[in-house]
Amino acid sequence: MSKEILLNPDMLYNWDFKVDARGYRPQEVDKVLDMVISDYNAYNSMIREKDRQIDALNNQILELKQKLRNAKANMDIVKNSERQVTNVDLLRRISELEKIIYGRNNDNE
């Protein structure tokens, strides 16, 4: 996936081009430019790969947020149903106790 990066900013800045009678040697300039182009292509492919990874992670974040919302909603439903069951159980227990208490009081009268 990742290509080898050939140059860094210091290498480019300090590159010592050889000078001929008519200026810089074209072959050397072409060689350096080819390395720069190669590095740009490597950077572009790395950026595209990182963008794909970012997109995949963002999608995963969205999915996990949705799962979290669903889990919280389910937890609220369970908590509410536990309270309702508890309230119903309490009402039944109170009813049974009332029957016992009032039933005994009625027997004593």
N, C-alpha and C positions, 0 to 999 in steps of 0.2 A: 504494500500500500504506500508506505512513505518512501520517497526517493531520498537519496543522500543529498544534503545541502552542501554545495561546493564552496561557496563564498560567505563571508560575513562582512559587515560594514567596514571594519578596520582593514581587511584585506583589499577591499575595493578602493578605499581612501588612500592606502599606501602602495598601491600597485605601481610598479616602476616600468613604464613602457619604454622600450628601446627606441631610440631615434635614429632614422636613416638620414641621408642627405636631403630627402624630400619630406621628412616628417616622421610620424610614427609608423611602425611596420604594420601594414594592413593585416597580415596573417595573425599577428599577436593581438591586435584589437579585435579581430573577428573571433579569435579563441576566447578572449575574455567575454565578449558579448554572447557567445554561445553558452558559456558557463552561467552568465546572468539569466539568459532565457531559460536554461535548464532549471535554475533555482526558482525562477518565477513559476514555472510549470509545477515544480514540486510544492511550492507554497500554495498555489491554487488548488492542487489536488488535496493537500492537507486541510485547507479551509473548507472545501466541499465535504470532506469526510467529517470534519468537526460539525459542520452545519447539519449533516444527516444525523449525527449523534445527538446534537441539541434537539432536533425535531423529535427524534425517538424518545428522548428523556422527557421532553415537554408533553408528549402524548401519554407517556407512562404516568407523569404527574397528574394529568387530567383524569386518567382512569383511576388512580389511587384516591384522588379527591372525591370522585364519584362513589367509590367503594366506601370511603370514610363517611360520606353523607348517608349512604344507605345503612351502614352499620349503626350510626348514631340514631337514625330513624327507627331501626329495628330495636335498638336498646331502649329507646323511649317507649315503644309499644310494649316491650316486655316489662319494663318498670311499671307502666300504667296497668297492665293486666295483672301484675303481682299485687298492686295496691287494690285493684278491684276484687281479686280473689281473696285477699286479706280482709277487705271490708265485708264481703259476703260471708266469709268464715266467721268473722266477729259477730255479724248479725245473727247467724245461726246459733252461735254459742250463747249470745245474749238471750235469744228466744228459748233455747233449752234451759238456761238458768232461770228465766222467768217462769217457765212451766214448772220447774222443780220448786222454786220459792212459792209461787202462787198455788201450786198444787198442794204443798204441805200446809200452807195457811188455810186453804179451803178444807183440808182434812181436819184441822184443829178446830174449826168453827163449828 
